[in-house]
Amino acid sequence: MRTVITGGAGFIGSHLCDYLIGKGHEVICIDNLLTGKAENIVHLIGNGQFHFIKHNVSDYICIDGHVDNVLHFASPASPIDYLEFPIQTLKVGSLGTLNSLGLAKTKKAKFLLASTSEVYGDPQIHPQREDYWGHVNPVGPRGVYDEAKRFAEALTMAYHRYHYMDTRIVRIFNTYGPRVRTKDGRALPTFICQALRGEDITVFGSGLQTRSFCYISDLVDGIHRLLLSKECEPVNIGNPEEITVLQLAKEILTFTGSKSKIIFKPLPVDDPKIRQPDISKAKNILGWEPKIPREEGLRKTLAYFKDMLGNDEK
């Protein structure tokens, strides 16, 4: 198998590079390093099964030779990123998806789109099933990401129906683990960094809004199963174990032994109040469900963050 991964130097993309190389794939990683990090793939440099191309996929993509799979994971993915890079986010969701689909079409390759639970917006049904159309503010500050992914899904299904392409869509819920950036901006990595540094833990709103956190190895396994399946409609991949943001902050304080205090700040505009995947489809079609308990995942993530913060301070 020869597989192209756009955004392959990002958090999820780099883990996919590792995983597929382990499965015997030759992996071509494309990333412009806007939010991806060279450190995530440096261990693969020199591996004959790995090739890195620094390129913005919002521009035309050219790959020599045959390609079996195109996995489109390029995009800023945290609020701190897509609020800083709103135009780039919209372009990679539209032009980047168009170019990635064009590559897959030219090569007669299978295409997999990394979508997101954010297509559900601030949901009015709970938990969120794939047949829910979502509750998104298209002109709000988060709309640049939400609508980019919704457009990418529509474009992928159009190529599937019009060009008869073999496509997949994974809707990814909150994911964590090693290689999450220390300045990612989302709750879990932010809380860990604040706790390890002895800073105040900043909880937005009342802290009663909920999230569901999936460990990276579980997510990558689910994505691979989807790639191998025949399912062309969107599939949720995430951990259905729901937790409030305030509970998460308290757990991290306990795990780190930190003396940090929890403080509250105003809730950002359009921040989702609830988030929990219905994974019935993944269970039935892919035989997938998460295996890593949050306690185990947090301990592995904490070890990574301690190392990263230690290096930052040297």
Beta strands, then each sheet from edge to edge (+ up, - down):
strand 1: 2-6
strand 2: 26-31
strand 3: 50-54
strand 4: 69-72
strand 5: 110-116
strand 6: 167-172
strand 7: 175-176
strand 8: 201-204
strand 9: 210-212
strand 10: 214-215
strand 11: 235-237
strand 12: 242-244
strand 13: 262-265
sheet 1: 3+ 2+ 1+ 4+ 5+ 6+ 11+
sheet 2: 7+ 10+
sheet 3: 8+ 13+
sheet 4: 9+ 12-
end
